[in-house]
Amino acid sequence: MSILSQNADVEDDCLFEAYLDSVKNISVLLKAVNFKDNGICFATDKGLKVTVEDSKCVQASAFIQREVFQHYTLNDEQVVFKVNISVLVECLNIFGGSATALKMCYQGYGFPLTLLLEEGGVITDCSIRTLEAEEILDFNFSAANVLNKIILRSECLKEVFAELDTSSDLIEILLSPDPPYFRITTAGTAGDTKIDIPKNSDMIETFQCTTLATSRYKLSHVKPSSKSLAVSQKVSIRTDDRGLLCFQYMIPADNHTCFIEYCCTPVADIDGEYDE
Amino acid sequence: MKCVVPGLNVKVLARAIHALCRIGDELYVEPEPARLSFRAVSTSKSAYASFTFSESFFSYYNYEQTKSQEEDITCKVSMKSCMAVFRSPSHLYKQVESCQIRLEPDGVKLIFEFHCHHGIIKTHYLPIIECETLEAVYSKDMVPNQLVVQPKLLTFALMNFQANTMELTLVVTPQKMQLRNYAEDENEMKKTVRTELCLEPGEFDHYSISVDTSITFSLREFRALLMFAEAFNLPIGANFEIGGKPVVFVVNNAPIFESNFVFSTLTPLSNNQLNTSQQSDENAQCTSRVMKGTAFKKCDMAHTPSKRKVSPVHAGKSSIDSSVAVPGPSRSHTGLQEHHYQDIIENVNKLLPRFSIQEDCVKENGSAEDAENSAEEDALPGTPPPPPAKRARYIFKRCFQATFNSQMLPGYDEVIAEDSDDESSKRT
């Protein structure tokens, strides 16, 4: 047992408190969504959710279930605070290794997020200022509106995303029950590239496509998702009737599975402008 | 034209494209009934490379020439596009099962379709810049000097040279071959590390030298070919005549594929300059004299290295359909720079007397100055340098011109557009 948990005198004025024996998993998850500095943390009954948003078009959320924590106390229905995720990640990795134990505590509005990190008997005390938490976008991505959904193993998509032509502004994603099934298209300065993954590929676990749907997204919005892809085992890709793209990444964390959700809005198709 | 490259050969194709990308900016793709060629030429037309893959390289090769066509379908694509396609070799080697290349007769795109593991298909559509061919005329077999060497040997040899070595000189005699880094003139020789390496004929697979000569060519492009040869452990053949005429390097795995690299070589203007290993004393003296004359000219020389390559692709005329003339180096320069060039030549010529008669200089144990004088009498008389006053006047010429006054310009008082600012501060 780590020194931190021996000091288990829970401060009553702490709205939210959590213990972790190893920061490895939470660090990996936070790094994956850290494409912007600030993120909003929601501590709920189910666990901790950290959301990062960019230009009201992209939203990534990392879910760490309650069960992953060794100890999880919540004195309110929902505790929300905004904090600099880059700083948080740096603090978590202050000892460099993964054998660091963590005690996270938030006293309430206006208080900083305090971290107690311990490794090998050495304790570090961090206090990160919290910011005013704004409303986050609710994409309202409900299962009812999902047109197409595929679940595939991350390995093949990792290569594809790593090799995407960065000179291309847009990336087009096509999902269809008919060939070419799943196609990613980029148009860059060097030419066009189309990547086809057929539905009978052994990389695809589930293929549920009802209609042919093509949507274009800004490559700069989709690119940050490759961090999450890199640490995940499986990914599910869903698009709905508005063209909203939603990736869900399954990341193994010891005996549990954590999720990262990445939503991206499509580029509005002004008539004729993007015709090829 | 449509062809399919099987998995193992994709690696060869990728490496060939990588080598070609270090030669030129555009890739010429030229299919023929029984083979496919990829060619590139450097912008200065001093290096040319060609990879020809025969039918046996492909698992499927179909060249259809419709009756209406008289010419072959050829095309030129940007090298950047190709590099984007073949960028990551590791992915290619591990994931790709086959590569299909398609070129339609009237198409605007060159298509590379990679069939990868797990059923993934990656298709690249490269825009075709133009339809033209690239041809270089060079002789490979009728040359007096031919050698064949293993790439590893050359790689080890080149490791001894500084990383910033631009040009390599090979001095060949039937008894041995010397590799040297090339330095343009006395000044450069003084400042750079000079490396010299000797190779015995026994280290070569084939060594046949009929004409003693020394050839100097660009190392950058040579490294491209060396990388390719080493990747597949193929011997490199070198065919050349004398300095000034192009050297042809051949890397082939006949009959599957063959590659030819043609590099232009420097005309040995002051070949003997390089035989300085025994004359370090004279060097010191000569340099101080030359330095005074060329102090301000050095920067010119640094900016106009191409001038020294007096004969680009000498025997190898690249006949391009779009009739682009091979620009001579001096043509593009102004008269003033021509004057400089002359000065440079004069100064270089001054060095010639010192070194052309080696034995004389070495025998004299007197002071360096004696050596200079005697050598000067014996050898070609050097052109005297321009008088110092003339040079000074050139350096300070602006000081002798009238002070610039904006009112001297014609039409200075004609106002075309009024100041839009009400409170404009009038400038005099």
Interface residues (C-beta under 8 A of the other chain):
Chain A: C156 E159 V160 A162 E163 D165 S167 G188 T189 A190 G191 D192 T193 K194 I195 D196 I197 P198 N200 S201 D202 M203
Chain B: S78 K80 S81 M83 A84 V85 R87 S88 H91 Q95 K109 H117 H118 G119 I120 I121 K122 T123 H124 Y125 L126 P127
